[in-house]
Amino acid sequence: MIKVKSSVGLVLSLFLCFACKYEQEEQMKTKDEDLEAIIASRIDSFYTVYERFNYDWLDFFEDEFTNVFPDTPIREISKDSTKAIWENIYKHYEVQLLERGKPSFITSQDMVISHNYFNEIFIHKQTRDTIKNPGTYIIAWRRQADDTWKIAFESVQSQAKNE
C-alpha cells in the first residue's frame, strides 16, 4: 500500500511540476496585441529611416533574406546585393514616399507577417520624369536570438507607371 501511495504522490508531483512549467511558458509568451505593437513600431522606425534615402534601412533586414519582386525569380538575397541595387536607383532617381497605410498582421511567437500598401514616386534626376510606384507588400519579421525583429522575407507588388 505504501508503494502505491508513493507512486501516486510521485505522479502528482511530476504532474504539478509540468503543469507549472507549462503555465510559466504560457505566461512568458508575448500576446498578439503586444507583438503587433512591437512590429508596428519597427515598421514606423523602418519608414523613418527609409525616408532619409540612404542605406540605413537595410539594417532592418537579416543578412540573407527571401525577396519576391515582380518580373524576378524568388531568391535569397543579401543586404549587400540589395544595397548595390539601390545604389543604382539612388544614382538616377530621387525617391519620395507619398503615403503608406496602416499595416495588418498575422502573429506567431517567433514570426509576424505584416501587409500594407505604399505610394511612392521616383523622379529622374536629369530629365525630371516621374514614375508613380503605388503597391503593396508582405513582410515576414523574424524574432532574432537577441529578441529584436528583422525582415526575413519581403514580397513587393507595384504598379509603376511613367507620368
N, C-alpha and C positions, 0 to 999 in steps of 0.2 A: 504494500500500500504506500509505503514511503517513496518508493521509486516512481510510482505513478504521480504522486503529488509533486515530486521534484521535477519530473518531466513536464508536467503541466505548468509549473512555475517557470521553468526554463523557456518553454514555448511562449508563454505570456510575456516574459521579459524580452525575448527576442522580438516578438510582435510589437511591443511598445517601443522598442529601440528603433525598428524600421519605420514604424508609423511616425515617430517623432522626427526622424531624419527626412522622411518624405514631406512632412508638414514644413520643416525648415526649408527644404528645397523649393517648395511651392511658394513660401513667403519670400524667398530670395529672387524669384522670377520677377522681371520687370513687367508692369502692367501695360496693356496695349496702348492706353492713353499716354503713358509716360514715354513709351517707345516712339509714338507719333510725335510727341513734343520734342524729343531729342532729335529726331530726323528732320522735323520742320525747322528746327534751329540750325542744323547742319546745312540744309538747303538755303536758308537765308544767308548764312555765312558764305556758302559757295557763290551765290549770286553777288554778294557784296564784293568778293574778290574777283569774280568773273567780269564785272563791270569796269574794273581797272584795265582790262585788256592787256594784262601781262600774263605770265605763265604760272603764277602762284596757285591758280585754281587747280592745277594738276596735282597738288598735294592732297586733294580730296579723293584721289584715286589710289587703288592698290598699285603696286609696281607693275604688275601684269593684270590685265582685266579683259573681259569679253566685250567686244564692240560690234554693234549691228547698225549700219548706216545704209540708206538707200543706194542701190547700184554697187554695193560692195559685198564680198562674201562675209559671213560671220567669221570673226577672227579673234584670236588672242593678240592683244597689242600691248606694248609697253608705254609707260609715261614718256620715255624718250622719243619713241616713234610719234606719239601724239603731239609732242612739242614740235617736232620737225614739221608735221602737217600744219600746225597753227602758225609757226614762224612764216610759212609761205602765205598763209591767209593774211596775217597781220602786215606782211610786207606790202601787199597790194590793196588791202581794204581797211577802212575804219569800220568797226563793228559796234552797233548800238542796240542794246536790249530795250525794246519799247514797252514790253508788257510780259508778265508771267502770271499764271493763275495760282490758285490755292491747291496744293497737291492733295491727292488721295493716297491712302496707304493700305498695304496688306502686311501684317506684322507676324513675326515669329521671334523667338528669343535671340537668335543669332543673325537674322537677316530681316530687312524691311524693304519691301518693294514700294517705290513711290512713282506716281504717274501725274503728269501735269502738261499744260500747254505753255508755249512761249511764242513771242512775236519779236523778231529782231530784224535789223536791216544791215546790209553790207554796202558800204559806199566806196566805190573805186577811187583810190587816192589821186589818180591822174585825170580820169575822164569825168568823175563825179557821178557816173551812172550808179543807180541804186538797185540792189537786189533785195526784194522783200523775202523774208525767210520765216514764215509762221510754221509752227509744227507742234508735235507732241513728243514726249519722251517717257520711257520706262527705265527706271534705275533700280538696281539691287544694291542696297547698302549692307555690308557685312561687318559684324562686330569683330574687332581685332583683339589680339591677345591682351593689349593694354586697355581694353574696354572703350576704345574710340571706334568710330564708324567710318568706313571708307567705301568707295564705289567699286564693286566687283564686276558689275555688268551695266552696260548702257545700250539702249536702243533708241535711236532718234529717227523720227519720220518728219520730213519737212516738205513744204510745197514752195520751194524757192522760185521766185518769178522776177524777171527783169522789169524795171519800171521805165 
